[in-house]
Amino acid sequence: MIFAAWAFGLRKASFLRLPILVAAAILLLPNSSVVSAAPPVGADGDWPMWQFDLAGSRHNPHETALTPATVPSLQLKWAFAFPDSIAASSQPAVVDGTVYVGGRNGTFYALDATTGATRWSFRAETPLGGNLPTYGLRNGPAVVDGTVYFGDNSARMWALDAQTGAQRWVRQLDNHRYAIITGSPLVFEGHVYVGVSSQELGTATSDLYPCCTFRGSVVALDAATGNVQWQHYTIPPPEPTPSGSPPFAPSGAPVWSSPTIHPESRTLYYTAGNPYTGRPEGAEAIGALDIDTGTARWVRRMTPGEAPWNGRCTYPPPGGNCPEPGHDFDFGSQPNIFEIGDRLVVGAGQKSGVYHLLDAVTGEIVWQTRLNTPVPVLPIPGSESLQGIQWGASYDGHRLYVATYQGTPGTLFALHPATGEVIWSTPNPAHGCLFDPPPIPMLPLCQLAMPNAVSSTPGLVYEGSLDGKMRVFSAETGAILWEYNTARHFHTVNGVPGVGGGINGHGAVVANGMLFTNSGYGRQITTGMPGNVLLAFGLP
């Protein structure tokens, strides 16, 4: 069973570490330590939020230094290692010459973008956190109007002063024991919008656990005070089931991803994950909410009638908490909002291998393009989801850029936004791995997989791989213009031993002529050590 659970990645298989963690975590009081108070420098090419902008484009149109002609000259400028961390997955924000990023050790950092020197650090939670299991800070921050907003694996949202790291407020968004925040916040008109997810599906592996009672949600908070303005739950409340197997339904539909907003129509769009129990319409769905009230305008489930999936489904025979195994066809991708002519559309990639584009007003399907037909990586239910679309796409006004996870192998695609037609595709290079490992994700092995969110700037597309390589592609042709092997040891600016590995759980950030990426969501390919580095690249 432990062997099988590895197939679902560090994000969902963290329950395997439960015996390692103590059952009563003691939270340290939050504190901030200022190491350097160098004033930041203003810049026009910042990357302030995970989505980059309200529309979720993950495209920085202001980047001018990195071009198809200059990008082959990129070189490593500095490496920062997160202490006491088993992975690196918090996508940084870059604002006014400062890199803001969270660590799996529960500490949040502000670093000088040019040198990597620590400006301040803030202890948000202990490595154990308030829940079990937990892995500190995993989502990317949003930095707006002098405030840093981020969530933790205890389902709390934090607001810090961007200059000093002083705490402004902290707010618990869900009291469920296994609630977490992995999606990054979006800030708009004095409000913070964020999704709430859960690790309960892992706990459900044991039939002794009364599965399941968590339900996903999207929360709106006052940016100045942290007061909750509204909370929209993706599915109805769970109730005891007549058969008692599983004990409760419906449950699940977590919001792993980050929301996006269309200001003119005052609509927020989100994506929801798989049902743990029951078959609620709000699971595996794309939804639209009124940003002022949180009321649903429409919700479309993209896998109608799909059976539930939780950790118990990973091993036979069916029964207990999983009497009828479905598929792990989560949404981890943020919605992309754009226009086709005068028609507003919203789209997202799913772990089923399909990118869906919908009418943003009605939720009607415009087109659907299957980029891969998932087949089981291992002979257990759910493993086929590892070949779909994992964390998110980018839109540059000309093309949609979407990547598949393992995908035999993982592949980067450029799609025509009006039709979904594939313009070009570039597979993960076969030489990305120096050996042919078995297809067991997250072990200290190499995978030809592209799970992390895609980013773009004019003429360029950025995508990392579980083979440890960070790559930059031509937006016009898909040709690989630059490649760097991050799966190695690094000398770091903070003196902590640094090890790179697979790249997953975030996307590249490109700001003011520099490229930033985490490395080490998986384990280091040759030594098996956990990865823990943030890498910064620039031109000579």
N, C-alpha and C positions, 0 to 999 in steps of 0.2 A: 504493500500500500504506500509506503514512503517513497519507493522507487517510482511508482506511478504518479504520485502527486508532484514530483519535480516537473512533469510535463506541462504544468500550468503556470510556471514562471514564479519569480520571487513575489510578484504582486499578490497572487492568490494563494501561493503555497506557504505563506509565512506561518500558517498555523502549525507547520511541522516543527517549528522551533519552540513550540509551547513548553515542552518539558525543560527547555534550557532556561526559561524565564521564571522568575518567582511570581507567585500568585498575588502578592500584595505590593504593588509598586509604591515607593515613597517619592512624591514629587518634591523636587527642590524648589525653593522660592525663586521666581524669575528674577534675573539680575542682568545688568548690562555693564560691560567693561569696555571703556574707551582706550584703544591702543594708540590711535593716531587721529588727529582731528583736522587733517589737511582739507581745505575747502574744495568742494567739487567744482568742476569746470562745466559750464553749460555747453550743450551740443544739440544739433538738430537731428542727428541720426540715431537717437536713442531707441531702445527696445524696452518699453516700460511694463508690458504685461505678457503673459504666456502666449496669448492669442495675437499679439502685437497690437491689434486694433479691435474696435468694437465688432467688426464684421468677421473676425477670426481668420483673417487672410494669411497670417504668419508670413507676410511679405513686407520687407522694409524697402519702400521705394526711394528713400533718401540716401541709400548707400551708393557712394560714387567712387570710393577708393578701390574697392574690390570689383574687378571686371573680368570678363573672360581672358583679357590680355595679362592682367596683373596677378590673378589668383594662383597661377602656378608657382609664384614666388613666396607664398605664405610660409611662415616659419614659426616654431614655438617661441613664445615670448616669456611665458611663465607657467608654472604649475602650482596649484594649491591642493593640499591633501586634507580631507576631513578626518579629524582624529576619531578614533574609536568607532569607526563606521564600517558597516558590512556592505555598503553600496553607495553609489552617487547618482542621484536621479532628480534633484531639485533644479529645474531649469532656471538659470539666473535671469534677472532683469538688469538692464544697464541704463542708468539715468545720471546725467550730469557728471560723467567721469567716474562713477561708482558702480561696482558690480554687487548686486544684492542676491544672496543665495542661502538656502538652508542645508543643513547636514543631517544625516541619519543619526547622528549623536544627539539630536535635539537642540543644537545650537544654530542660531542664525548669524550670518556674517555680512559685513559691508567691507568690500575690498577695493583698493585703488585699481581702476581698470587698466592703467598703463603698467603698473609694477606688480600687482597682486598683493601689495602690503595691506595688512588688516587695519581698517579705520576704526571699527568697533565690532563687538560681538555681543550676542544676547542669548542667554539660556532660556529657551522656551519650555522645554520639558526634558526630563531625564531620558536616557536611552530606553528605559522601560516604559515611560509615559504613564498615562492614566488608565490605559487598557492593556489587555494581554491577548494576543501578541501585538507589538507595536514597533515601528521603526522610525521614530523621530519625525523629521520634516521631509516630506516627499514631494509636495507640490511646489510650483514656482510662485514667486511673489508678484504682486502688482504694486508699482510705485507711482503714486499720483499725488500732486499738490503737497509734496513734502512729507508724505506718510507712506510707510511700507505695510502692506497687508498680506498675510499668509495664513495657511491653516496647518494643523498638525494631526498626528495619528491618534489623538484623543478627541477628535471632532471639535476642536476649539479654533476660533479665528482670533488672530492677533493683529494689533495695529501699533507700530512703532514710529518714533520720530526718525525720519530718514537721515538727518544730520548727526544725531547723537546715539540713536538706538534706544532712547528712553521709551518705556511702555506708555502707550496712550490708553489702550483698553484691551481686554480679552473677553471673549464670549463663547460659552458652550452652546453648540448648535444642535446637538442631539444627545440625549442621555442614555441611549442604548449602549450596552457595555462594549459592543464591537464596532460602533460607529467610528469612521475615520474621514479625513478630508484628503483626497488625492488630486482632485481637480483644482485648477488655479482660479483665483478670484478675478472678477471683472469689475471695474469701477466706472460709474457713470452718474453724472448729475448728483453727486453727494451721497451715492449709495454704493454698497458693495454687494455683488451677486456671486454666489458660490454654491456648488453642489455638495451633497453629503453621500458618502459611500460606506462600505462595511466590509469587515472580514468574517462575518458570520457564516458565509458559505463554506469557509474552511472548517470552522468549528462543527458544522453539520456533518462532517465526515464520520463522527461517532454517533451511532444510533442512541446512545445514552443522552445525547444533547437534544432537548425539545425544540426541534427545528420547525419553523423559524419565525422570528418576530420583527426583524428589521425591515424598514421600507425606506427607499431613497427619497431625497427631497432636494429642492432648490430653495435657497434662503436669500432674502434681501435684508441688509442691515444698514442702519444709518452710519455713514462713513465717519462722522465726527464722534459719535458716542458708542457705537457697536450695538445699539438697541435693535432688536429684530423688528422689521416692518411687516414682513409676511413670510410664511413658509409653505411652499406648495409640495405636497407629497405626491409622488409619481403613481402610487397605487392605493387602494383602500386599506383600512386597518386589517391586520390579521385576526382571524377568529379560529377557535378550535374546530378541527375537522371531524366529521362523523365517524370516519374509520380510525382516526388516531394515528394514521401512517401516511404522511407525516403529521405531527401533532397540530400544526397551525398552517393556515393559508388565507389569503395570499401573502407572499413576502418577497423581498428582494427589490428588483428594479433600481439598483444603486446608480448614483450619478458619479461615475469615475471622471468624467470629462469636464471641460470648462465651458461655460455658457457664452453666447454671443448675443448682440443686441442690434436691432434696426431702429435707430432713434426716431425716424420720421413716423413710423407706425406705432412706436412705443411697444415693441414686441421683443421679448427675450426668447431665444431658442436654446434648447438643451437636448442631450441624448441620454437615454437610460439603458442600463444593463439588463442581464438576464433575470428571470424570476427564480427565486430559490425554491418556492413552493407555489402551487396553483398556476393559473394561466391568465394573469391579469393583462388587460389591454395596454397598460402603461409601461410594460416591460419591453426591452429590446425595441425601443421606440424613439422617434424624433417628435418633440413637442414644442408648442408655441404658447407663451404666457403673456398676459398683460403685465408690463413691468411695474405699473402703479399699484396693482391689487394682487398679483400672483394668480389670478384666475386663468384657467386654461382656455385658449382660443381654439386649439385643435391638438390632438395627439394621434399619431399614426404608428401603430405597431408594424415593424417591417418583417416580422416572422409570425404572422397570425397563427394562433393555436399551438404554438411551439410548447412542448412539455418543459417542465422546470429543470434546472441544473444547479447542483451544489456539490460540495466535496464528496459526499457519500456516493455520488454517481460515478466516481472514478474507479470503483472496483465492483466486480460481480459477486453474487447475483443481485439484481435489483431488489429493493425492499427498504424497510425502515424509513429513513429520511428521504430516500429517493426510490419510490416504488416504480417510477416510469422515467428513465433517464432521457433528457432532451439533449440539447447542444449548448455549448458555452458561447453563444453568439452575442456576446456583449457589444455595447458601443463604448469605446474608449476615446473616440475622435470627437473633437469640437465641431459644431456646425459651421459651415462656410456660407456666408451670405453674399450674394452678388446679383447682378441683373443680366438678363438676356433680353436685349432690346428694352422694352418698357415693362418687362415682367420680372418681379422680384422673386428670387428662388433661394432655397436653402438646401444644403446637401451635407452628407457625412458618410464616411466609410465605416463598414461593419466587419466584425470578425468572421462573418459568413463569406467574406471575399468580395462583397458587392459594395460599390459606391452608389448611393441613392441620391437623386436630386428631386426635390419636391417644390411645388408652388408654395411660396412662403405665406401667402394669404389664406389658402384653403387646405394645404397639406396634400393636395393631389400629386400623384407621381408624374414627373416630367420625363425622366429617363432613369434607367438602372443599368449599370455596366458591371458585369462580373469580371473581376481581374484575376481571380483564381477560384478553382473549385476545390474547397478544402476536403482532404481525405485524412483519416486518422494517422497521426504520427506514431502513435502507439496503439495497441489493441484495447483501448479503453475509451468510453464515451467522453466527449469533450476535447480530446486532443486535436481534433480537426480544426479547432478554432485558431490554433497556432499558425495556420497558413493564411489567415485572413488579413484584414486591415486593422492595425492596432491602435495607434495614438493620434493620428490626425493628418490632414492634408493642407496644402498651401495653394493660394490662388493669386496670380500676379496681374490679373486683368486680361490676360491672353490665354493662359492654360491653367488647368488644375493639375497639381502634382501630388500623386498618391503612391504610397509604397505598401507592399505586402510583407508580412512577417516572414515565416520560413518559406512559404510559397514555392518550394522546390525549384529553384531557390527563390529567396526574397527578391523582389523586382521593383524598381522605380518606374512609374508610368507618368506620362503627360497625356491628359485627356482634353478633348475639345469641350469647352464648357456648355455649349449649346446642344450638343448631341451625345456626349459621353464617348465619342469615338476615340480610340487610342491613337495618338499622334506619334509617339515613340515610346519604347520601353527599353530599360537597361537592367539586365539581371545582375545580382550580386556576383562579382567576378569569381570564377571557379578557383582561382589561385588565392582567394581570400583566406582560406585555411591551408595550413601546411600539411594537413593530414585529413583523412576522411573519418570524422567522428560519428558515432551513432547519434540519431536525432533525438537527444534528450536535453531539452532546453535547461539553461541555468546551471548545469554541471560545469566543472572547470574545463570545458571543452570549447571548441569553436563552432559557430553556426553561420551558414550563409543566409542570414536573415536580416531584414530591414524593418524592425518594429517601431522605431521611434518616429516622432512627428516630423514632417517635412517642413523645411524653411526655404525661403527664396529671397533674392534681391534682383535688381535688374540684370537679366542675362544669365543668372546663376541659380542653381538649386543645390541644397545642402541636405545630406542624409548620412547618418551613421549606420553601423552594422554590428551584429553580434560576433562578427569576425574580428572586432576590435578596430576596424578602420573607419576614420572619418573621411568622407569623400565630398567633392564639389563637382557638380555636373553642369554641362552646358544646357541652358534652358531651351535653346533652339533645337538641339540634336540629341541630347542625352549622353553625349560623350563625357567620359570622366576626365576632368581637367586637373585634378589635384587629389592626392591620397596621402593619409598619414596613419601609421600604425600606432595606436594608443595602448596596445596590450603589452606594456613593459613597465619597468620601474622608472620613477622620475625623482630628480632632485627638486625639492619644493621650496617655495619662498617662505613657508612657515616652519620648515625644519622637520615636519612630520613625514615619515616614510610614505612615499606615494607609489601606488600600483594602479595601472590602467587595466581594462578588460573589455567586456562587451559594452556596446553603447545602446541604451534602451531607456524607456520611461520618460523621455523628454525630447526636445529638439535642439538643433543648433541655434544660437543667438548671434546675429550679425549686426554690429553697431559701430559706427564711426571708424570703419576700416579694420575692425578686429572681429575674429570668429571665436566664440566661446562654446565649449561643450564639456559635459561631464563624461567620464569614462569609468566603468566599473559597476554597472548595474548587475551584470553577471560576475563571474569570477575570472581572475587573470588566467589566460589561456594556458600558459606553460607551468605556472607554479601552483595554481589552484587557490591562491590567496584572494580574499575579497578585494575588489577594486574600490578606490576612494578618492579620485582626483577630479578637479576642475582644471581644464586646460584653456589657455588663451593664446591665440595665434594672430600674427600681424605681418605686415609687409616689412621688408628690410628698411 
